[in-house]
Amino acid sequence: MAVVLTGVTVAANADDAARAQAEKVISMKDGSTVFIFKGGKMAMEDKYGRATRMDEGKVMETTDGQKIIMHGDEVSRLSPLLKEHKGP
């Protein structure tokens, strides 16, 4: 299945370090943010700003109502980027 990415909203509250590493940043309807890295691997930041796990193949809805499918689980890639920006 292809991931639909046209017309998605860039998350305004995403951390700069994580946004710099990601090719796309997408706001989800539930308040979370999905980061898409080079190669199509994805990571999710929950609405509280924490890197969180998401099951492979999970269908998610963007703020504009589009559906995307989770590919990969790059929590280990996103977590240090979020912590780097926020500090201890």
Secondary structure, DSSP 8 states (H G I E B T S, - for coil): -----TT----TTS-HHHHHH-SEEEEBTTS-EEEE-TTS-EEEE-TTS-EE---TT-EEEBTTS-EEE-----HHHHHHHHHHHH--
